[in-house]
Amino acid sequence: MTIQGAQQPGAPLFDDAARRYDALLVLSFGGPEGMEDVLPFLENVTRGRNIPRERLEEVAEHYYHFGGVSPINAQNRALIAALERELAAHGIALPIYFGNRNWRPFLSDTIEEMRADGVREVLVFVTSAYSSYSGCRQYREDVMSALDALDVHDMRFDKIRVFFNHPGFIEPMAERVRDALAALSEERQPNAEVVFTAHSIPLAMAKGSAYERQLREATRLVAERAGAARYRLAWQSRSGPPQVPWLEPDILDVLAELGRSGVKDVVVVPIGFISDHLEVLFDLDVEARELANRLGMGMTRVPSIGVDPAFVTMIRELIEERLTEDPERRALGTLGASHDICPLNCCRLESARRPAASDRERAIA
């Protein structure tokens, strides 16, 4: 078994070989699909973190507001269906499997199914555009843990690189922002503020990854292409004890500040997410919109990338990179294409760093 990646300092960061794969795994967070799923799902998400029951019940109300159904699984299934059509149209015979960290279909069940089907060489698409512990490394650790639990030693998993600055992500997002601004009256457009949002993470996690830097670059690239004169990055969905510092400012604090300064129109862009899952729907479409209404501020919420054809094409291009010797890796801006072989301590939590890594840790992609 190999989870390809995690190299010693100075080792290559790109795999330029032409690889062959038996299947593609779409790996995501997961979400409840009924009222009875909500609390068990939240218990999975928070396992080992000693979160008080009353806090779980408070968060559960967000899900109950939408009938206990997070749209993330349905959105991922729609993306898989679109990707299956895209691969077939380009002659790429790669079956697609779907696995989640926190809810059905669980990753371990999916890996067991894949192995029973004879799959041994796996390419992995993680539904996060950015590098961070929770958005990248933890998914790699999830694969390793599932393989250990199943006592599987004859499968290889290669993770597709993060795509925060790929044209197939940036350009359709810029088009959406441009359309939202164009929908405002001509006299209101120049004073409208574009507020990009992403999931906040603890500062200790942010320090160990390129998450914030990548988000600021993606924000700049989209804003410039959309012709947004006024824009900023805010954070949402913060959790955890208040004494632990997280990335700020929060979207609600930003809206309040803009309201005090006389801004009448905001365009909110969930640049940190690829689908309109529950945190987008509740934190932006419910809480942020309610605040904007109280402030007398017009708010337009731009949809996430979803199954935009350019985005689906981008995923196919990222797959082709791993199938091709010395591939072209498209990227916009100054940061260049992200690595597809992770450095040894890539995206590790500051508090979790140890002087040396085991051989298994060195194999995590």
Helices and strands as residue ranges (DSSP letters): E 2-3, E 23-28, G 35-37, H 38-45, H 53-64, H 72-89, E 96-100, H 107-116, E 121-126, I 133-137, H 138-150, E 156-159, H 167-182, G 189-191, E 193-199, H 203-207, H 211-226, E 231-236, H 251-260, E 265-269, H 278-282, I 283-288, H 289-294, E 298-301, H 309-323, G 350-352, H 359-362
